[in-house]
Amino acid sequence: MVVGLSVVGFYNGMIQLEEEIKSVEAQVENMYERRKDLVPQVAAVVKKYAEYEQGTLSGIVALRSQNQNLQTLNEMAAKGDVKSSEFSSLLASTMGGLKITLEAYPELKADTQFTNLYTTLEGSENRIRTAIKDYNDRIVPYNLKVRSFPWGKIFS
């Protein structure tokens, strides 16, 4: 009877270890899926934000061009060419651009977005490493039990 209880205890212990291993293995897979789903999404957000800032930089370059227009307008005014159609159209286009700029000057934050992407990647990799470590910590007792004598050799 003692041998029977030992066999039942060993068998139940093996089942418990197998289930723990399956659970931890599923967690490793879950972390890989998380990385597969999350990283492209975060990278796409960062890319869009960088494109937005590139557009902003183009706008700033255009404003610098309008600054040149202001200098041209000053020169034309100094010469007395304020009644010409060229002066009027240059003035209208320059002022229109300046008005838009004063209403909504954007705050550039792409560097923060790239830092967040790096942090997200690092966090995902750390979670995967932790899940793999947990798996390895659980598989060792199972392997020892399966390979040990007498029960592991008799029942495996």
C-alpha positions in Angstrom: 0.0 0.0 0.0 2.9 2.4 0.8 4.3 1.7 -2.7 0.9 2.4 -4.2 0.7 5.8 -2.5 4.2 6.7 -3.5 3.4 5.9 -7.1 0.2 8.0 -6.9 2.2 10.9 -5.3 4.9 10.7 -7.9 2.4 10.6 -10.7 0.4 13.5 -9.3 3.6 15.5 -8.8 4.5 14.9 -12.4 1.1 16.1 -13.6 1.4 19.2 -11.5 4.9 20.0 -12.8 3.7 19.4 -16.4 0.8 21.8 -16.0 3.0 24.4 -14.4 5.4 24.1 -17.3 2.6 24.5 -19.8 1.4 27.6 -18.0 4.8 29.2 -18.0 5.4 28.2 -21.6 2.1 29.8 -22.6 3.3 33.0 -20.8 6.4 33.0 -22.9 4.3 32.7 -26.0 2.1 35.5 -24.7 5.1 37.8 -24.4 6.2 37.0 -27.9 2.7 37.8 -29.2 2.7 41.0 -27.2 5.9 42.1 -28.8 4.7 41.1 -32.3 1.5 43.2 -31.9 2.9 46.1 -29.9 6.1 47.0 -31.6 4.7 47.7 -35.1 1.9 49.8 -33.6 4.3 52.0 -31.5 6.7 52.3 -34.4 3.9 53.4 -36.7 2.9 56.1 -34.2 6.5 57.3 -34.0 6.8 57.3 -37.8 3.6 59.4 -38.2 4.8 61.9 -35.6 8.2 62.2 -37.3 6.4 62.8 -40.6 4.3 65.5 -38.9 7.4 67.2 -37.5 9.0 67.0 -40.9 6.0 68.9 -42.3 6.5 71.4 -39.5 10.1 71.9 -40.4 9.0 72.5 -44.0 6.6 75.1 -42.7 9.4 76.8 -40.8 11.5 76.8 -44.0 8.6 78.4 -45.8 8.4 81.0 -43.1 12.0 81.9 -43.5 11.2 82.4 -47.1 8.5 84.7 -46.1 11.0 86.6 -44.0 12.9 87.1 -47.2 9.6 88.4 -48.6 9.4 90.9 -45.7 12.9 92.2 -46.6 11.8 92.5 -50.3 8.7 94.4 -49.2 10.8 96.8 -47.0 13.1 97.4 -50.0 10.1 98.1 -52.3 8.5 100.4 -49.7 11.8 102.3 -49.4 11.8 102.8 -53.2 8.1 103.9 -53.2 6.8 100.8 -55.0 3.9 100.2 -52.6 1.2 100.7 -55.3 2.5 98.0 -57.6 0.6 94.7 -58.0 3.8 92.8 -57.2 4.0 94.5 -53.8 0.3 93.8 -53.1 0.5 90.1 -53.9 3.8 89.6 -52.0 2.3 91.4 -49.0 -0.9 89.3 -49.1 0.9 86.0 -49.3 3.4 86.9 -46.6 0.8 88.1 -44.2 -1.4 85.1 -44.8 1.4 82.7 -43.9 2.4 84.7 -40.8 -1.2 84.7 -39.5 -1.4 80.9 -39.7 1.9 80.6 -37.9 0.9 82.8 -35.1 -2.4 80.9 -34.6 -0.9 77.4 -34.3 2.8 77.1 -33.7 3.4 73.4 -33.0 5.4 72.0 -30.2 8.1 69.5 -31.5 8.3 66.3 -29.5 9.6 63.6 -31.9 12.6 62.9 -29.6 10.2 62.0 -26.8 8.3 59.7 -29.1 11.5 57.9 -30.1 12.5 57.6 -26.4 9.1 56.1 -25.7 9.6 53.6 -28.6 12.9 52.6 -27.1 11.4 52.2 -23.7 8.6 50.1 -25.1 11.0 47.8 -26.9 13.2 47.5 -23.9 10.2 46.7 -21.7 9.0 44.0 -24.1 12.4 42.4 -24.2 12.6 42.4 -20.4 9.2 40.8 -20.1 10.2 38.1 -22.6 13.5 37.4 -20.7 11.6 37.2 -17.4 9.1 34.7 -18.9 11.9 32.6 -20.3 13.7 32.6 -16.9 10.4 31.5 -15.2 10.1 28.7 -17.8 13.7 27.6 -17.2 13.2 27.7 -13.4 10.1 25.4 -13.8 11.6 22.9 -16.3 14.6 22.0 -14.2 12.6 20.3 -11.3 10.5 18.5 -13.9 13.6 17.2 -15.7 15.2 16.2 -12.5 12.1 14.3 -11.4 11.7 12.6 -14.8 15.4 11.5 -15.0 15.8 10.5 -11.4 15.9 6.9 -10.1 13.8 5.0 -9.4 10.5 6.6 -10.2 11.6 8.7 -13.2 13.3 5.7 -14.8 10.4 3.3 -14.1 7.5 5.5 -15.1 8.9 7.6 -18.0 
